[in-house]
């Protein structure tokens, strides 16, 4: 994926957009696609046995040498070397399968945090990691045995297919000598005893060889695909990461996301508390004091009381303005009543810098309420930052949803300004808090702000449409 920021003819900044590389042409299916994969699969299969022989020779030699010297200190190091070599041959098999057109095999997480800190832990880590032993077993026993079968079938199938279909060309150049056995002629005599067929044995041999070779050629793509799949299944079972590791990674990601969300919410609440204390609270205290003074002067000095009333009115208006500004971080009734698109339009209209809004959002309430609230807060914060710090004269807001296929549904938010640029997510400031909030939603936060401008900041948030989920 990449982001782009362009300039429109009117001089304003076009919103940055996220592009996703896709194959323009649909993938071929059927028998033709099998033949298209034959060269890669043949290259994989024909090299399987030589590589397996090398792996067997190297691994068996090093491993059993290490076992023989296990009573000595350096014998342990030799066994460790064999385990690391097994890992290397296993990785080579995974790479070869990917080159053969098979889906990528997710490899184990070789680095395991504290377990491999330091030289000695790193050195002896293979002893307690089952993946190393599986890789060694694959390279020293399983793959050589399977490779003998698949390599033999590959060579036989190609030889019969090519030799049979081309035999009528080159067989005439082979001297027959005193040949008296013709398999096809013999088979005809057994199937049709006492036949009176007058068939030239050479012609019969050529025709039968051509038909047999044609059958082998026609079935060759299926055989190659089956043999490659056999290696792929074995590779996934022995060389791939375990499901428990995938769950462990997912739990760690969820924990990190939850921690980031909690931290972002805590920072937002603290900032709101500080802003209320420094702003509206002080003005309301002043307003209370002014009202008390007005009450004392109302009978004795009406003119002074009238002056204080004007000041109290100004204090009340300024307090109300500050409370409205602070409330932009929370979902307003407009968002709940009329949806995210209208709420974002309202945010743009209240910005002191002119905002051009490009909103392509669903009108059928497909966005979950938590996603809408977070999107509203993010856009409000980005618009406020752009107005305060960027020195921009124009802002473009873009919000759209997209279906990324297997990657799910995403809400894309972009705020682009023509200011002086140089925006960075410094700890404790607004952009860092937004980055944590987006991370808590398992989304992506993108900042493209070179010095001199323009600045394009995007938040990409995954969501599940309400129409495809349980409304309860």
C-alpha positions, 0 to 999 in steps of 0.5 A: 500500500502507498499514499499519494498527495497531489495538487488539484487545478484549483491550487488546493491539495487533493487528499492523500489516498491509499492504493492497493496493488491488485492483479489487473488480470484475473487468475487463470483457472482450470487445465490451462493454469495447471500447464502454466505451473508445470515449469515451476513445479518441474524445476522444484521436483527435479531438484528435490532429490539432489538437495535431499541427498545433500541434506541427508549427507550433511545432517547425518554426518554432523549430527551423528558425529556430535552424538558420538562425541557427546561425552566430550564438551565440543560434541554438544556444539556439533549437535547444535550445529546440526540443528541449525543446519537442519533449520537452514535446509528447512528454510530452503524447502519453504522458499522452494515451495513458494517458488513452485507457486504454493502459498507461503508457509508461515515460519516459526518465530525463531526469536522468543524474547527473553529465552534467547537473550545472551550468547549461551541462551542463543547457542543452546536454544535449539535444544528446547525448541521443537521446531529445530528437531522437526526441521532436522527430522524433515531434512535427515529422514522424511524429505529424503524418503519422500523425495526418492518417490516423487523424483522417480515418478517425475522422471518416469512420467516425463520420460514416458510422455516425451519418449512415447510421443517422439519415439516415431521420430528417433526409433527408426535410427536405432538398429534392431539387430535380431530383435524378435520380441514385439510387445504390442504384437505379443499382446495382440496375439494374446488378446485375439488368438488366431488373428489374421491381422497384418500389422507391421510390428514397428508401426504398431509399436510407434502407435502404441508408444505415441498413445501411451506418451500422449496419456502421460503428457495429458496427465503430467500437470495433475501428477506434478501438482499432486507431487508438489502438494505432497511436499507442501503438506509435509512442509506445512506440517513440519516446517510451519508455525504451530497454531498455538504460536499464532494464538500467542501472537494474536493474544499479544497483539490484542493485549498491546491494542487494549493497552494502547486504547486504555492509555489513549483514553486515560490520556484523553481524560487527563487532558480534558480534566486539565483543560476544564480546570484551566479554562471553564472552571476558572471562568465559572469561579470568576463568574461566581465572584462577579455575581456575589459582587453584583448582589452586594452593589445592586442597591448601593451602586447600580452603575457598578452593578451594571458594569459587573453584569456585563463582565459576568455575561462575557464570562458566561459566554466565554465559558460556554464557548470553551465547553463547546470546544472541549465537547468536540472530543465526545460524540455529539447528539448530531452524530447519534441522530444523523450519522458520521457524515453529517457530524463530520460536515459539522466539524468542517463548518466550525473550523476556523480554516476553510475545509473542503469535505469529501465524504463517501460514507454509507447512509445505512448505518453500516458503521458500528457506533464505537467506530463512528465515535472514534472517527469523530474524535480523530477528525476533530483532533486533526482539524484542531491541530491543523488549525492551530499549528500548521499555518494552513489556509485550506484543509481537505477532509476525506472519509470513505469506506472500502472493502479490501476483500480478505483484509476486511472492511476499512474506514479511511480518514485523511486530513490534508492541509497546505501548511508548513509541514513538519508534523511529528507524533511527539510523546504526550502531544495530540498526534501521539495520542491519536496514534495510540487511539488508532493502534487500540482500534487495530488500525494504521496511522500514517503521517506524511508531513515533510518540512515545508508542507503539505501535511497529509495525516491518515487513520485507517480503521478496520470494522465489521459492518453491522449488516454482516454482524449480530445486531445484538 
